[in-house]
Amino acid sequence: MKETSIQIVKHDTIENEACSGARKMLQSLEKREKTLIANNGSGIITKDIVQRSIYEKKDSVYDALIKPLVVSSAIESEILYPGSGELSLLLSLSFISSLIKKQKTISSGTLALSDDICKNLSTPFHKTDVQKIINTVTEDKEVSRIIKLAIKESGSSNKIFIEAIPRSESIVEVSNGYFIKHDASVETSCFFSKSKSWEKRNTRIIIIDGDIISVGDIHYLLESASKNKEPYMVIARSFSADVLNTIHSNVQKGIIDVIPVDIPFEQETANILVDIAAACNSDIVSVLKGDLISKSCSEPLPAVSKIAIHSKGIHIENATSDKRCKDLSINIKKRLVETEDFELKKMLSNRILSLTGSKTTIKIGKHLSSLNPTVFEDIDKILRTISSATSFGILNRCDIIKHIKNQNICDDEKEILVCALRSFSRGHVFPSKSVSVSIKKSISTFNMIKNISCGLLAAR
């Protein structure tokens, strides 16, 4: 049996380590500069202090017991209200380093101040505040231009996404409908037109979670296609050579207009049929659940307004799918928040992107990403902050400091709040709720660490 080393950590040791570790972390985060972080053999460049704090090592007890609580609190704060993570982290570290050894709790006046600031200082978000928020994150003029263009093009309803592209220039693209990324197989590509795509309106579709081995499985579908002359898209895990040859031969003769799309079962495509079904507002024929392919093909099939298939994926336009896709996206977002697995996060994020109807995509080219290594982080942070400020209003750093100085609260706590805010630039603006949640989260974190008693076991 493997032995585990266990160390009894005394109460005063925890407080000393918490104070020392928090102070060292604050000192290392003072310079807001781009930092290269080594993570499992790969490099991550970031200037976000919450990201930096995850990987920086200080003292053993602090790293094992204190840092996980502080960092988790800051991340939760950022998830709740974008723009609050860094302030929450700085306040937590400041409260711990200055007050943890004084055997005191944070006063109720400081807690009440969090709501008071929002109530008395918040102003409605105005379009001129966009540039102020951009300036709090970056001075890159190209990033500023791209974000403003994306906001203008997206209007009030479209969501904005970011992705990398292999070309040199960065572009902003507006698209309608749902796009499911999937590399078309050689077999599917044989049905493409000279424009290297297959594009049809009012297309009948069937989605089969299984293999189509016999032509008899889809006999009724092929018969219907030859009679009504409507286009059909047949999706399955695989097609036999006999089935593909039969479809292709009849398509070449002009008897039918059918395209087979094979999507083998792999880790990356495990949920792709679910997403396509949602985008088409269709059911999935599941062989594993006992559904008969031949029977399903003989029943009326749903029609989709527009289908376009090319080498990189399937574009679907279907107004009746909007609610279903929105509900599925909400469920996926919940999973995204709950998981800590990086690869799963990436996969879920791609699914959300696919299931978003009308959208604006900022496509970052190689030229900008080489000049500004944190461009993706910067744009993501700016867009999330703008979204929060649009919903809840905005606060100016200088106004907050002036207000805090006039409040009747403990001098130590007042100094901590003011110093944390002064670490941001003079023209910095915050979404209103981000300041409130930062103060509340940091106080909650301080109280949690304060309540760690002697005798706590820490595994080394």
C-alpha positions in Angstrom: 0.0 0.0 0.0 1.3 3.4 -0.9 2.1 5.6 2.1 1.0 9.3 2.2 2.8 11.9 4.2 0.5 13.8 6.4 1.4 17.0 8.3 -0.5 18.5 11.2 -0.7 22.3 10.5 -1.2 24.5 13.6 -3.6 27.5 13.6 -0.8 30.1 14.0 1.2 28.4 11.2 -1.7 28.7 8.8 -2.1 32.3 9.6 1.6 33.1 9.2 1.8 31.2 5.9 -1.4 32.8 4.7 -0.2 36.2 5.5 3.3 35.6 4.0 2.0 33.8 0.9 -0.6 36.5 0.1 1.9 39.3 0.6 4.4 37.6 -1.8 1.6 37.0 -4.4 0.6 40.6 -4.2 4.2 41.7 -4.8 4.6 39.4 -7.8 1.3 40.6 -9.4 2.1 44.3 -9.0 3.5 44.5 -12.6 0.7 44.0 -15.1 2.9 42.5 -17.8 2.6 39.7 -20.3 3.9 36.5 -18.7 4.8 33.2 -20.3 3.4 30.3 -18.3 4.6 26.8 -18.7 1.7 24.4 -18.6 2.2 20.6 -19.2 5.0 21.3 -21.7 3.2 24.1 -23.6 3.4 27.8 -23.2 0.6 30.1 -22.4 1.1 33.9 -22.7 -1.2 35.9 -20.4 -1.3 39.3 -18.6 -4.4 38.3 -16.6 -3.3 38.2 -13.0 -5.9 35.5 -12.1 -4.4 33.3 -14.7 -0.9 34.1 -13.5 -1.8 33.4 -9.9 -2.9 29.8 -10.8 0.6 28.8 -11.8 2.8 30.9 -9.5 4.3 29.0 -6.6 5.0 30.6 -3.2 5.0 28.7 0.1 4.0 25.0 0.5 1.2 25.6 3.1 -0.1 28.7 1.2 -0.1 26.8 -2.2 -1.8 23.8 -0.7 -4.5 25.4 1.5 -4.9 29.1 0.8 -4.3 29.7 -2.9 -7.0 27.2 -4.1 -9.6 29.1 -2.1 -8.4 32.5 -3.2 -8.1 31.7 -6.9 -11.4 29.7 -7.0 -13.2 32.7 -5.5 -11.7 35.0 -8.1 -12.7 32.7 -11.0 -16.2 32.3 -9.6 -16.5 36.0 -9.3 -15.4 36.5 -13.0 -17.9 33.9 -14.2 -20.7 35.6 -12.3 -19.9 39.1 -13.4 -17.1 39.6 -16.0 -14.6 42.3 -15.0 -14.6 41.3 -11.4 -12.0 38.5 -11.2 -8.9 40.6 -10.8 -10.4 43.0 -8.3 -11.7 40.1 -6.3 -8.3 38.4 -6.2 -6.5 41.6 -5.2 -9.0 42.3 -2.4 -8.8 38.8 -1.1 -5.0 38.8 -1.0 -4.9 42.3 0.6 -7.4 41.3 3.3 -5.5 38.1 4.1 -2.0 39.8 4.1 -3.1 42.7 6.3 -5.8 41.4 8.6 -5.5 37.6 9.0 -3.1 37.9 12.0 -5.1 40.6 13.7 -7.8 38.2 14.8 -10.6 40.2 13.3 -13.5 39.9 10.9 -14.4 42.3 8.1 -16.8 44.9 9.4 -20.5 44.9 8.3 -20.0 48.5 7.1 -17.5 47.3 4.4 -19.9 44.6 3.3 -22.8 47.1 3.1 -20.6 49.4 1.1 -20.6 46.9 -1.8 -24.2 47.5 -2.5 -24.0 51.2 -1.7 -21.4 51.8 -4.4 -23.6 50.3 -7.1 -26.7 52.1 -5.9 -25.2 55.6 -5.7 -22.5 55.6 -8.4 -23.6 53.4 -11.2 -24.4 55.1 -14.5 -26.2 53.6 -17.6 -23.8 52.2 -20.2 -23.3 54.4 -23.2 -21.7 53.6 -26.6 -18.8 56.0 -25.7 -18.0 53.7 -22.8 -16.9 51.0 -25.3 -13.6 52.7 -25.9 -13.1 53.2 -22.1 -13.5 49.5 -21.5 -11.1 48.7 -24.4 -8.5 51.0 -22.9 -8.7 49.2 -19.6 -7.5 46.0 -21.3 -5.3 47.0 -24.3 -3.8 49.9 -26.2 -3.8 48.0 -29.4 -5.5 50.1 -32.1 -6.2 47.2 -34.4 -8.0 45.3 -31.6 -10.0 48.4 -30.9 -11.0 48.8 -34.5 -12.0 45.1 -34.8 -14.1 45.2 -31.7 -16.0 48.3 -32.7 -16.6 46.9 -36.1 -17.9 43.6 -34.7 -20.2 45.4 -32.3 -21.5 47.6 -35.2 -22.1 44.6 -37.4 -23.7 42.4 -34.7 -26.4 44.8 -33.8 -28.4 44.2 -30.6 -29.2 40.5 -31.1 -26.2 38.7 -32.7 -23.6 37.1 -30.4 -19.9 37.7 -31.1 -17.4 34.8 -31.2 -13.6 34.7 -31.7 -11.6 32.2 -33.7 -8.1 31.9 -35.3 -7.8 31.7 -39.1 -4.7 30.6 -41.2 -4.8 33.7 -43.4 -2.7 36.8 -42.5 -5.4 39.5 -42.2 -8.1 39.6 -39.5 -11.7 39.9 -40.5 -15.2 40.3 -39.0 -17.8 38.0 -40.5 -21.6 38.0 -40.0 -23.5 34.8 -40.7 -27.0 33.4 -40.3 -28.0 29.9 -39.4 -26.1 27.1 -37.7 -22.7 25.8 -38.8 -21.6 22.3 -37.8 -17.9 21.8 -38.3 -17.2 18.4 -40.0 -14.7 17.5 -42.7 -16.6 16.0 -45.6 -15.4 12.5 -46.6 -14.3 11.6 -50.1 -17.6 9.8 -50.6 -19.7 12.8 -49.7 -17.5 15.1 -51.8 -18.3 13.0 -54.9 -21.8 14.6 -54.7 -20.6 18.2 -54.7 -21.2 20.5 -57.6 -18.4 22.2 -59.6 -18.4 24.9 -56.8 -17.2 22.1 -54.4 -20.4 22.2 -52.4 -24.0 20.9 -52.2 -26.5 23.6 -51.5 -30.3 23.1 -51.6 -33.5 24.7 -50.2 -36.4 22.9 -48.6 -34.3 19.8 -48.1 -35.8 16.6 -46.5 -33.5 15.2 -43.9 -33.0 12.0 -42.0 -30.4 11.4 -39.3 -29.4 7.9 -38.5 -27.2 6.9 -35.5 -26.2 3.7 -37.2 -24.8 2.2 -40.4 -26.7 1.9 -43.7 -25.5 -1.4 -45.2 -28.3 -2.4 -47.5 -30.1 -0.4 -50.2 -33.3 -1.9 -48.9 -32.8 0.1 -45.7 -33.5 3.4 -47.6 -35.6 2.0 -50.5 -38.7 4.1 -49.5 -36.6 7.2 -49.2 -35.1 6.8 -52.7 -38.5 6.0 -54.1 -40.0 9.2 -52.6 -37.1 11.2 -53.8 -37.6 10.0 -57.4 -41.3 10.8 -57.2 -41.4 14.3 -55.5 -38.0 15.4 -56.9 -37.2 17.1 -53.6 -33.6 17.2 -52.3 -32.7 14.8 -49.5 -29.8 14.7 -47.0 -29.1 11.3 -45.4 -26.8 11.3 -42.4 -25.5 8.1 -41.0 -22.4 6.7 -39.3 -21.4 4.9 -42.5 -22.7 3.7 -45.9 -21.8 0.5 -47.7 -20.2 0.7 -51.1 -23.4 -0.8 -52.6 -25.5 2.0 -51.1 -23.1 4.7 -52.2 -22.9 3.4 -55.7 -26.7 3.1 -56.0 -27.3 6.7 -54.8 -24.5 8.1 -57.0 -25.8 6.3 -60.1 -29.3 7.6 -59.7 -28.1 11.1 -58.9 -26.0 11.1 -62.1 -29.0 10.0 -64.1 -31.1 12.9 -62.7 -33.6 10.5 -61.1 -33.0 11.7 -57.5 -31.2 14.5 -55.7 -29.8 12.8 -52.5 -26.5 13.4 -50.7 -25.2 10.8 -48.2 -23.2 12.3 -45.3 -21.1 9.8 -43.3 -20.2 10.9 -39.7 -18.2 8.0 -38.0 -18.5 7.7 -34.2 -15.4 9.4 -32.7 -14.7 11.3 -29.5 -15.0 14.7 -31.4 -18.2 13.7 -33.2 -19.9 11.9 -30.3 -22.6 14.7 -30.0 -22.6 16.0 -33.5 -25.7 14.1 -34.5 -27.5 15.7 -31.5 -26.4 19.2 -32.6 -27.4 18.6 -36.2 -30.8 17.2 -35.1 -31.4 20.3 -33.0 -30.4 22.6 -35.9 -32.7 20.7 -38.3 -35.5 20.3 -35.6 -35.4 16.6 -36.3 -35.4 13.3 -34.5 -32.5 10.8 -34.5 -33.1 7.3 -35.8 -31.2 5.2 -33.3 -30.5 1.6 -34.3 -29.2 0.9 -30.7 -32.6 1.9 -29.3 -34.4 -0.5 -31.7 -35.5 2.0 -34.4 -35.8 0.4 -37.8 -34.1 2.4 -40.6 -36.5 1.1 -43.3 -39.6 2.0 -41.3 -38.2 5.5 -40.5 -37.5 6.2 -44.2 -41.1 5.3 -45.1 -42.5 8.0 -42.8 -42.8 11.7 -43.6 -39.4 13.4 -43.1 -39.0 17.0 -41.9 -37.8 19.7 -44.3 -35.1 22.3 -43.6 -35.2 25.7 -45.2 -31.6 25.6 -46.5 -28.7 23.2 -46.3 -25.2 23.9 -47.6 -22.5 21.3 -47.3 -18.9 21.9 -48.2 -15.5 20.4 -47.3 -15.4 21.9 -43.8 -18.9 21.5 -42.5 -22.7 21.8 -42.8 -24.5 25.1 -42.8 -28.1 24.9 -41.8 -30.8 27.7 -41.9 -34.0 26.7 -40.2 -36.1 29.2 -38.2 -38.2 26.5 -36.5 -35.0 25.3 -34.7 -34.2 28.5 -32.8 -35.8 27.6 -29.5 -34.5 24.0 -29.5 -30.9 25.1 -30.2 -31.2 27.9 -27.6 -32.3 25.3 -24.9 -29.6 22.9 -25.9 -27.0 25.7 -25.7 -28.1 26.6 -22.2 -27.6 23.0 -21.0 -24.1 22.9 -22.6 -23.1 26.2 -21.0 -24.0 24.7 -17.6 -21.7 21.8 -18.3 -19.0 24.2 -19.5 -19.0 26.1 -16.2 -19.0 22.9 -14.1 -16.1 21.1 -15.9 -12.4 21.7 -15.3 -11.1 19.6 -18.2 -9.5 21.8 -20.8 -10.2 19.5 -23.8 -13.9 19.1 -22.7 -14.2 22.9 -22.3 -12.9 23.4 -25.8 -15.3 20.8 -27.2 -18.3 22.3 -25.4 -17.4 25.8 -26.5 -17.3 24.7 -30.1 -20.7 23.1 -29.7 -22.1 26.4 -28.3 -20.7 28.2 -31.3 -22.3 25.7 -33.7 -25.7 26.1 -32.1 -25.7 29.9 -32.1 -27.9 31.1 -35.0 -27.2 34.6 -36.3 -23.7 35.4 -35.1 -20.7 37.7 -35.7 -17.3 36.1 -35.7 -14.0 37.9 -35.2 -11.5 35.9 -37.1 -8.0 36.7 -35.9 -5.3 36.3 -38.6 -1.6 35.3 -38.1 -0.3 38.9 -38.4 -2.3 40.3 -35.4 -1.7 37.2 -33.2 2.0 37.4 -33.8 2.2 41.1 -32.9 -0.1 40.7 -29.9 0.2 37.2 -28.3 -2.6 38.0 -25.8 -5.1 39.2 -28.5 -7.6 36.3 -27.9 -7.5 36.9 -24.1 -7.9 40.7 -24.6 -10.8 40.5 -27.0 -12.6 37.9 -24.9 -12.2 39.9 -21.7 -13.4 43.2 -23.4 -16.5 41.6 -25.0 -17.5 39.9 -21.7 -17.0 43.2 -19.8 -19.0 45.2 -22.3 -21.8 42.6 -22.0 -21.9 43.0 -18.2 -21.7 46.8 -18.3 -24.6 46.9 -20.8 -26.8 44.9 -18.4 -25.8 46.6 -15.1 -24.3 49.9 -15.8 -20.7 51.2 -15.3 -18.6 52.6 -12.5 -15.5 54.9 -12.7 -12.5 54.0 -10.6 -11.9 57.6 -9.4 -15.5 58.0 -8.4 -15.4 54.7 -6.4 -12.2 55.8 -4.5 -13.6 59.2 -3.7 -16.9 57.6 -2.4 -15.0 55.0 -0.2 -12.8 57.7 1.4 -16.0 59.5 2.6 -17.4 56.4 4.2 -17.4 55.7 8.0 -15.7 52.3 7.9 -12.6 50.8 9.5 -9.4 52.7 8.4 -7.5 49.4 7.6 -10.4 48.1 5.4 -10.8 51.5 3.8 -7.1 51.6 2.9 -7.2 48.1 1.5 -10.2 48.9 -0.8 -8.5 52.1 -2.0 -5.1 50.5 -2.6 -6.7 47.7 -4.6 -8.6 50.1 -6.8 -5.5 52.3 -7.3 -3.7 49.3 -8.8 -5.9 49.8 -11.8 -5.2 52.6 -14.3 -6.7 56.1 -13.5 -9.3 55.9 -16.3 -10.3 52.3 -15.5 -14.0 51.6 -15.6 -15.8 48.6 -14.0 -19.2 47.0 -14.8 -21.3 48.0 -11.7 -22.0 44.5 -10.4 -18.4 43.5 -10.8 -17.3 45.8 -7.9 -20.1 44.6 -5.7 -19.4 40.9 -6.2 -15.6 41.5 -5.8 -16.0 43.0 -2.4 -18.5 40.3 -1.3 -16.5 37.4 -2.7 -13.2 38.7 -1.1 -14.9 39.1 2.3 -16.3 35.6 2.0 -12.9 34.2 1.1 -11.2 36.0 4.1 -13.9 34.6 6.5 -13.4 31.1 5.1 -9.7 31.1 5.6 -10.1 32.8 9.0 -12.3 29.9 10.1 -9.6 27.2 9.3 -8.8 25.9 12.7 -5.8 24.2 14.1 -5.5 20.5 13.6 -6.4 20.8 9.9 -4.6 18.1 7.9 -2.6 19.1 4.9 -1.2 16.5 2.6 2.3 17.1 1.4 
